[in-house]
Amino acid sequence: MQLTDEERALLAGDEGPGVRRAMEMVVALARIYRAERLLPIGSAQVAGVSYANIGDAGLDFLRAWADEGARVRVPALLNPAGMDRQAWQEMGVPADFAAKQSAIVAAYARLGVRLTCTCAPYLLEESARLGDHLAWSESSAVAYANSVLGARTNREGGPGALAAAIVGRTGDFGLHRSGERQPRDRFRVSAPLETAADWGALGAEVGRRTQGVPWIELEGPAQASADSLTEAQLRDGLRALGAAGAASGSLALFHVAGLTAEARAGLVAPPAGEPQVIASLRESYERLDGDTVPLDLVASGCPHASLEQLEAVARYLDGRRVAVPLWLTVGRGVAEQARDCGLAGRLEAVGARLVSDTCVVVAPLREMGITAVATDSAKSACYLPGHQGVAVRFGSLERCLDAAVRGRWA
C-alpha cells in the first residue's frame, strides 16, 4: 500500500497513541480489501452507540481510546443511542441502563464526535454531494448517501468509522471505486408504490434477492405512483427502500432509473439480461407482518422521521386520540423544528410522543415491558423479532395510526 509521508507519521505515532491506534485500524482494513491507497473523507457517521448493543466492553473501549488522546479531525456524526437523552424516564428506561448509556455518549463527546444521535443527519444539513468520499456506518444512512446523494462510502463498522474520523481517511476499495458501483442485478417493478411502507416492502424484497448493486426500473402503476409523490414523499420512499434493503440483505447502494443520483447523471447503466419482475408486494408484506397480538406500542420513524412525515401524522390524527402509546422517533434537530412551528404541540394534543436520540431497534424494549409493536418501517419489521424478541405488525402509516386509535390491529 502506498502511504503519504503524513500517513506514515500518523502510523508511527507522531500524533500520539490514540491516532496511531486509529491509523493501524484503517490501514489493516485497507490491506484486507487490497486497497492500494487511502482516501481523504469529508465526514464520518458512527454507529455502535446503544448500550444494548455495545455493553460494558464497548464503553471501556471508547474510554480507553479517548484516554489516549484521540480526537476526530473531520465532522463525525453519532448514530442513535438506546434512549431519549432528555426524556428517558418518561420512556420507562431503567436507571442503570440510562447511566451506562450516558457514559457512552460522554465518551464519544470526549472523542469529538457530534452528539447528533440520529440515523438521518442528511435531513437537517447538506451532509454530502455527488462523488464525495465518506466513512459512514449506519446501514440506512449508507444506502441513502450512496444512492440518493451519490456520495461514496462502504458500510463501515462503528469502530472503523470512528478510526476513519480520527485520521480523516479510509481505504480506496469497495464502493469508493466506480467499477464497484455499477449495477449487477436488474429489477422491473410495476407494483404500486403509494406509501413509504410500500417502498420499504420493495426494498426488503430487493435486498432479499440481490447480492450486488441493483438497478430498479419502475413501470406502470409503480411509475405512476412515483410521479404523483411530492419531492419530500419521494425522498422518504427512497429512504425506506434503502433502509429495508440493508436490513433484509446487505444493500448499500441501489440505482433507480431516473431517480437516484448516478442514474440521473448517466454514470451507471442498466445491466444486460432479463430483469427480475416485481408485480406485487403482497408476499413481501406477508414476510414482514406478524401475528395478531395485543399492542404495547405503535412506532414510526425508522429511519428517523422527516418534518413532512410528522405533518402527515398530525393531519391524519386531527380530532382523534390514541389509545396505545405512539412513538414518533425523530432526530433532535427535526424535533426542534417541529416545536418551533407548532407541529409538536398538535401531535402531543392527540397523545403522540416525539422521541429523540433513539429508535425502537436500539432501545431496550423488553426491559421497558414492550413485547409487541406496530410499525410502518420495513427496517424495524426486519430487525425487531430477531434483535429484540418483539412481535411485529407491519403496514402503512395510516393503518398503524388507526391501530393506535383503536387500540388494536385491524
LINHU-V295125 format. One line per field, one symbol per residue. ss: DSSP state (h for helix, s for strand, l for the rest). burial: 1 if it has 24 or more other ideal C-beta (glycine too) atoms within 12 Angstrom, else 0. A space follows every 10 residues. Layout:
# LINHU-V295125
ss = ???
burial = ???
This chain:
# LINHU-V295125
ss = llllhhhhhh hhllllhhhh hhhhhhhhhh hhlllllsss llssssllll hhhhhhhhhh hhhhhhhlll llllssssll lllllllhhh hlllhhhhhh hhhhhhhhhh lllsllllll hhhlllllll llslssllhh hhhhhhhhhl lslllllhhh hhhhhhhlss sllhhhlhhh hlllsssssl lllllhhhhh hhhhhhhhhl lllsssssll hhhhhhhhll hhhhhhhhhh hhhhhhhhll lllsssllll hhhhllllll lllllsssll lhhhhhhhll llllllssss llllllhhhh hhhhhhhlll lllllsssss lhhhhhhhhh llhhhhhhhl lsssssllll lllllhhhll lssssllhhh hhhhhhhhll ssssllhhhh hhhhhhllll
burial = 1010001001 1000100111 1111111011 0010100111 1111111111 1111000110 1110110001 1111111111 1111100100 1110001101 1111101111 1111111111 1110001101 0111111111 1111111111 1111111111 1111111111 1111110000 1111111111 1111111111 1111111111 0111111110 0110110010 0011111111 1111111111 1111111011 1110000101 0000100100 1001101111 0000111111 1111111111 1111011000 0101111111 1111101100 0011011101 1111111111 1111111101 0111111111 1111101101 1111111111 1111100010
